[in-house]
Amino acid sequence: MTTPEQIKFAHTPAGDEVIAGVTLKDAKRASKWPAYVDVAQSVTGAILGLFLFCHMAFTSSIQVSKDLFWNLIQVSGGTPVFGEEQVWLHFVFVGFITLCVIIHALCALRRFPTSYKQYRDIRAHVKFVHHTDSTLWLIQLITAVILTGTVFPHVMGMLTSPHDIDPNLSSVHTYHMGMIWTLIFLVATELHGMIGLYRVAVKWDVIKGRAHGLRKAMVIISLAMIACGSLTAWTYYSNGKELVENGQAATRYVPTQNWFAK
Ligand code: HEM
């Protein structure tokens, strides 16, 4: 039996109802939590996205020299203030970034498709509408899944052994993880981070209608970050390979230039 026309079209929704959907009639009961969670997701996402630029500068310093990387580790470990490296400072800093990752992931979870059917609908929608931002959303979803599996092993290693952030030990670590794992991690990180920063800027209208230009900038910056990160990863990998082959996998780096030596 089909629904009679007079029942099907009995109510023509007003503009507000179309925009806000069924929740409008429940407006008094509506919770503010979805809004708070949305803000938390954007704030932690922006912190992590901006952190990636510092992270790139920090890790890529090894391309200049092991000394530069070693001295930067001393800076983040508080040597200029305390006179010697404070391992607990590394723990606090890595812990803060890990907390941001956890909050960000928990907030984003509510947007994940909860069944294969939902995922299939999203893909069909993206294919159908041919809308760049919808495609970017699908890339965010896929890279988020990859990051869930890759970022925690990365930060957990540093949380449990903060003292092992060292030019030699980090290189040996990259060698053991392998180039394939590192490159998958790198591409997922940079795409997710740069698309994320672009989406936050669009969502909170930071860019005031200049989405097209920003999108172009985002693509160029993502490619530059992936290129720079790949070279850096290769430097760590080849240093690590050399150390392992010479039986020096556990040898810490001894700087030739210590900026803080008295
Ligand atoms: C405070 C927290 C962090 C510190 C101190 C840190 C430090 C490092 C260091 C020393 C390396 C070089 C080799 C190695 O140990 O693997 C590295 C590589 C890497 N990290 Fe992190 N990391 C942090 C957080 C993160 C986060 C949250 C992400 C991603 C969301 C990330 C993504 C990467 C990637 C993709 C690489 C490999 C590519 C490259 O060398 O540029 N890191 N990190």
Residues whose N, C-alpha, C, O or C-beta is under 5 A from the ligand:
A	BS01	HEM	T59 F93 V94 I97 V151 S170 H173 T174 T182 F185 L186 T189 G229 T232 A233 Y236
